[in-house]
């Protein structure tokens, strides 16, 4: 039996203002074709199907079109659980209708663990797999708030709540397998942050529990699980070195820091030989649907790399990080001239020297993107030794300008730009 594990599609996500629907559509078409080629029988999507709780019509269209493609394929079952970016009620709304297509959706934690335990059956109606379909566990799902509790108390209760939840679904799954009297595999899902998990600075991954370091260890997952399909971290990785506890990672790079990262899916094969069950995991590489590239260095290095990309007829989206000693005030103009007439597009420019020399960088990693507009103005006042008695009047005038600009912005009034 072949199972495909994916997660963190983030349908509808933009990259520095650029919409990515064509990439998402290309990935989903590729995924549907790959499932046919590989003979995938079960697809598991471990959360963050959408990027927001109110996905656009285009994002919804991509989602439902893909599910229709899969329904017409040899794949027998699709299991979808919600992530922290998803709306539980939105995902659950068509659940009964999708079940007729053998698409099983779990948008929120259930009071009864049995409601998260699915028995999937083969074409002959015989049980073939049990899935503990655990979605993202929200704070309110797994702990009760008590007056006067400390941060340590909150941390302990969160970890206990996650551990208890997985123990309950594992126990339910074990009892169901015994009742079926057939030795079939048990798979669990999860959308959480494990201890030691790898992330990147601009991948959009954030801690799930505000004010907490509640990163679970692999020990929270019962040994009865033959495979644990995780979501939330965007880098494909194992948990504690385990072959059978994995993050599939996001199928598309979420930021330029992931530009050179090979994205993949986890293809899981369950075998039974000599009465013993085994699990084999193979990574299936995902093609690049839109090239991203981060170029950094002084002007000579940047210009040389742009020339190489131009010669190869690249259509990459670019992030340029200028790190030269010379202060270049016309950097954007130079870059635009360098890519004129090509299919390349510059989505982001970081001019490190400007913030070094003008804004008094607080640490070597800081860029303009790390500051809000008020902080930039305050740094300028400090850098130019503006007297304290003048600072208050200048700050008031600056805030008034910002308010006027905000009031004139059509987006602030609910319009479209």
C-alpha positions in Angstrom: 0.0 0.0 0.0 1.3 3.4 -1.0 0.6 6.6 0.9 1.7 10.1 -0.1 2.4 12.7 2.7 2.4 16.4 1.9 1.6 19.6 3.9 1.9 23.3 4.0 0.5 24.2 0.6 -0.4 27.7 1.8 -2.7 28.3 -1.2 -3.1 32.0 -1.8 0.2 33.0 -0.3 2.0 36.0 -1.9 5.8 36.7 -2.1 6.6 40.3 -1.5 3.3 41.3 -3.1 3.5 38.9 -6.0 0.6 36.5 -6.4 1.6 32.8 -7.0 -1.5 31.2 -8.3 0.2 29.8 -11.4 2.8 28.1 -9.2 0.1 26.6 -7.0 -1.8 25.4 -10.0 1.3 23.9 -11.5 2.2 22.1 -8.3 -1.3 20.6 -7.9 -1.4 19.4 -11.5 2.0 17.8 -11.0 0.9 16.2 -7.7 -2.2 14.7 -9.4 -0.1 13.3 -12.2 2.5 12.0 -9.8 -0.1 10.2 -7.8 -1.3 8.5 -11.0 2.2 7.5 -12.0 3.2 6.2 -8.6 -0.1 4.4 -7.9 -0.8 6.3 -4.8 -3.7 4.9 -2.9 -3.9 7.3 0.0 -3.0 11.0 0.2 -2.4 12.7 3.6 -2.3 16.5 3.8 -1.0 17.6 7.2 -2.3 21.1 7.6 -2.0 24.7 6.2 -3.9 24.0 3.0 -4.6 27.7 2.8 -2.5 30.6 3.8 -5.3 32.5 5.6 -8.5 31.7 7.4 -10.5 33.5 4.6 -8.9 32.2 1.4 -9.6 33.9 -1.9 -12.0 32.5 -4.5 -9.0 31.6 -6.7 -7.3 29.6 -3.8 -10.6 27.8 -3.1 -11.0 27.0 -6.8 -7.5 25.4 -6.9 -8.3 23.3 -3.8 -11.6 21.9 -5.1 -10.4 21.4 -8.6 -7.5 19.3 -7.3 -9.9 17.2 -5.1 -12.0 16.5 -8.2 -8.9 15.4 -10.1 -8.0 13.0 -7.3 -11.6 11.7 -7.0 -11.3 10.6 -10.7 -7.9 8.9 -10.0 -7.0 5.4 -8.6 -6.3 7.1 -5.2 -8.9 5.7 -2.8 -8.7 8.1 0.1 -7.6 11.7 0.9 -7.1 12.7 4.5 -6.9 16.5 5.2 -6.3 18.0 8.6 -6.3 21.7 9.5 -3.1 23.7 10.3 -2.7 26.9 12.3 -3.3 29.0 9.1 -6.6 27.2 8.3 -10.1 28.0 9.5 -11.5 24.9 11.1 -15.1 25.9 10.3 -14.2 26.7 6.7 -12.5 23.3 6.1 -15.3 21.4 7.9 -18.2 23.1 6.1 -18.2 20.7 3.0 -17.0 17.7 5.0 -20.1 15.6 4.5 -20.2 16.3 0.8 -16.4 15.5 0.4 -16.8 12.3 2.3 -18.9 11.0 -0.6 -15.7 11.4 -2.6 -13.6 9.6 0.0 -12.1 12.9 1.1 -11.9 12.9 4.9 -11.5 16.3 6.5 -10.8 17.1 10.2 -10.7 20.8 10.8 -10.7 20.9 14.6 -10.0 18.8 17.6 -12.8 16.5 18.7 -14.0 16.0 22.3 -14.3 12.3 21.6 -10.9 10.9 20.3 -12.8 8.3 18.2 -14.0 11.2 15.9 -10.4 11.7 14.9 -9.7 8.0 14.2 -10.5 6.9 10.7 -10.7 3.4 9.4 -10.0 3.4 5.7 -11.1 0.5 3.5 -9.9 -0.9 0.2 -11.8 -1.4 -3.0 -13.3 -4.6 -1.6 -14.5 -2.9 1.5 -11.9 -4.5 3.8 -10.0 -2.4 6.4 -6.6 -1.4 5.1 -5.4 1.5 7.2 -6.3 3.4 10.4 -5.5 7.1 10.5 -5.4 9.2 13.7 -6.2 12.4 11.9 -5.1 15.0 14.5 -5.3 18.6 13.3 -3.5 21.6 14.8 -4.3 21.6 18.5 -5.3 25.1 19.6 -4.4 26.3 23.0 -8.1 26.2 24.1 -8.4 22.6 22.9 -5.7 21.1 25.2 -5.6 23.2 28.4 -7.7 25.1 30.8 -6.6 28.6 31.8 -6.3 29.1 35.6 -5.9 32.3 37.5 -2.4 33.0 38.7 -0.7 30.3 36.6 3.0 31.0 35.7 4.6 30.7 32.3 6.1 27.4 33.5 2.6 26.1 34.4 1.3 27.1 31.0 4.2 25.4 29.3 3.7 22.2 31.3 0.0 22.1 30.7 0.4 22.6 26.9 2.8 19.8 26.6 0.7 17.5 28.8 -2.4 18.4 26.8 -0.6 17.5 23.5 0.8 14.3 25.0 -2.6 13.3 26.5 -4.4 13.9 23.2 -2.1 11.7 21.2 -2.2 9.0 23.9 -6.0 9.0 23.7 -6.2 8.7 19.9 -3.5 6.0 19.9 -5.4 4.0 22.5 -8.6 4.4 20.5 -6.9 3.3 17.3 -5.3 0.3 19.0 -8.7 -0.8 20.4 -10.3 -0.4 17.0 -7.7 -2.5 15.3 -8.2 -5.2 17.9 -12.0 -5.1 17.3 -11.4 -5.4 13.5 -9.2 -8.4 14.2 -6.8 -7.5 11.3 -3.2 -6.3 11.6 -3.3 -3.2 9.6 -0.9 -0.1 9.9 -1.8 2.9 12.0 -0.8 6.4 10.8 -1.0 9.6 12.8 -1.0 13.2 11.6 0.0 16.4 13.4 0.6 20.1 12.8 3.0 21.2 15.5 6.5 22.4 16.2 8.9 19.6 17.4 11.9 20.3 19.5 15.0 20.7 17.4 13.0 21.4 14.3 14.8 23.3 11.5 13.4 26.6 10.2 14.7 29.5 8.1 14.4 33.2 8.9 12.0 34.1 6.1 10.0 30.9 5.8 7.0 32.3 7.6 7.0 29.6 10.3 6.2 30.9 13.7 5.8 29.4 17.2 2.3 28.1 17.6 1.7 29.0 21.3 2.3 32.6 22.1 4.6 33.1 25.0 5.5 29.4 25.1 8.3 27.2 24.0 6.0 24.3 23.7 8.0 22.2 21.2 7.2 18.6 21.6 9.6 15.7 21.3 9.2 12.6 19.3 8.4 10.7 22.5 4.8 12.1 22.4 4.0 9.8 19.5 3.0 6.3 20.5 5.1 3.4 19.2 2.0 1.8 17.7 2.2 4.4 14.9 3.7 3.0 11.8 4.2 6.5 10.4 3.6 10.0 11.6 2.9 12.6 9.0 3.7 16.1 10.2 3.1 19.6 9.0 4.1 23.2 10.0 7.8 23.2 9.4 8.7 24.0 5.8 12.0 22.2 5.6 11.7 18.5 4.8 13.1 16.7 7.8 13.0 13.8 10.2 12.1 14.2 13.9 14.9 13.0 16.2 16.4 11.1 13.3 13.4 8.8 13.0 12.6 7.4 9.5 8.9 7.2 10.3 8.3 10.6 12.0 8.7 13.3 9.3 7.8 16.7 8.1 7.2 16.7 4.3 7.9 20.4 4.2 6.2 22.9 2.0 6.0 22.2 -1.8 6.9 25.7 -2.8 9.7 27.9 -1.2 8.0 30.3 1.1 10.8 32.9 0.9 14.1 33.5 -0.8 16.0 31.7 2.0 14.5 28.5 0.7 15.4 29.3 -3.0 18.0 26.6 -3.2 16.2 24.0 -1.1 15.0 20.8 -2.7 11.3 20.4 -2.0 9.9 16.9 -1.7 7.0 14.7 -0.8 7.1 11.6 1.4 6.0 8.4 -0.3 5.3 5.8 2.4 5.0 2.1 1.5 3.7 -0.4 4.0 4.8 -4.0 3.4 3.9 -7.2 5.2 6.4 -10.1 4.9 6.6 -13.3 7.0 3.8 -11.9 9.2 5.8 -8.7 10.0 4.9 -5.2 8.9 7.5 -2.7 7.7 7.4 0.9 6.6 9.6 2.3 3.8 9.9 6.0 3.1 11.1 7.5 -0.2 11.4 11.2 -1.0 9.9 12.4 -4.3 11.5 15.6 -5.5 9.2 18.4 -6.5 10.1 20.4 -9.6 10.8 24.1 -9.5 7.8 25.9 -10.9 9.1 29.4 -10.4 12.8 30.1 -10.0 13.8 32.2 -7.0 17.3 33.5 -6.5 18.9 35.7 -3.8 21.9 37.7 -5.1 24.3 39.3 -2.6 27.6 41.1 -2.6 29.1 44.3 -3.9 27.9 45.9 -7.2 30.4 44.0 -9.3 29.3 40.6 -8.0 25.6 41.5 -8.3 26.1 42.8 -11.9 28.1 39.7 -12.9 25.4 37.3 -11.6 22.6 39.3 -13.3 24.6 39.1 -16.6 24.9 35.3 -16.1 21.1 34.9 -15.5 20.4 37.2 -18.5 22.6 35.1 -20.8 20.7 31.9 -19.7 17.3 33.6 -20.5 16.3 33.3 -16.8 12.8 34.3 -15.7 13.7 34.2 -12.0 12.2 36.3 -9.3 15.1 38.0 -7.5 16.0 39.3 -4.1 19.1 41.5 -4.2 21.2 42.2 -1.1 23.8 44.9 -1.6 26.8 44.5 0.7 29.4 46.7 -0.9 31.5 49.3 0.9 30.5 52.1 -1.5 27.2 53.8 -0.8 25.0 53.3 -3.9 22.1 55.7 -3.9 20.9 54.7 -7.3 20.9 50.9 -6.7 17.3 50.4 -7.9 17.9 52.2 -11.1 21.1 50.2 -11.8 19.2 47.0 -11.1 16.3 47.9 -13.4 18.7 48.8 -16.2 20.6 45.4 -15.7 17.4 43.3 -16.2 15.7 45.5 -18.8 14.4 43.3 -21.6 14.5 40.1 -19.7 11.9 37.9 -18.1 13.4 38.5 -14.6 11.7 40.5 -11.9 13.2 42.0 -8.8 10.8 41.5 -5.9 13.0 42.8 -3.1 16.1 45.0 -2.6 18.1 45.3 0.6 20.7 48.0 0.6 22.8 47.2 3.7 25.1 50.2 3.4 22.3 52.7 3.7 21.1 51.3 7.0 24.7 50.9 8.1 25.7 54.5 7.4 22.5 56.3 8.0 20.3 54.4 10.4 22.9 53.1 12.9 22.3 49.4 12.6 21.7 47.7 16.0 23.0 44.3 14.8 24.7 43.0 11.7 21.6 41.1 10.5 19.2 44.1 10.7 17.7 45.5 7.5 15.2 48.2 6.7 12.6 45.5 6.5 13.1 44.9 10.2 12.1 48.4 11.2 8.7 50.2 11.0 8.4 53.7 9.6 8.5 55.3 13.1 11.7 53.5 14.0 13.3 54.6 10.8 12.5 58.3 11.5 13.7 58.0 15.2 17.0 56.5 14.0 17.5 59.4 11.6 16.9 61.9 14.3 19.4 60.2 16.6 22.0 59.9 13.8 21.7 63.6 12.9 22.0 64.7 16.6 18.6 66.4 16.6 18.2 68.2 20.0 15.7 66.7 22.4 13.5 69.9 22.5 13.0 69.6 18.7 12.4 65.8 18.6 9.0 66.0 20.1 7.7 68.6 17.6 9.3 66.7 14.7 7.8 63.4 15.8 4.3 64.9 16.1 4.6 66.4 12.6 5.8 63.0 11.3 3.0 61.1 12.8 0.5 63.6 11.4 1.9 63.1 7.9 1.6 59.3 8.4 -2.0 59.7 9.4 -2.8 61.8 6.3 -1.1 59.2 4.1 -3.0 56.4 5.7 -6.3 58.2 5.3 -5.7 58.7 1.6 -4.8 55.0 1.1 -7.7 53.3 -0.6 -6.7 50.0 1.1 -7.3 51.6 4.4 -10.9 52.4 3.3 -11.5 48.8 2.2 -10.9 49.6 -1.5 -8.5 48.2 -4.1 -5.3 49.7 -5.3 
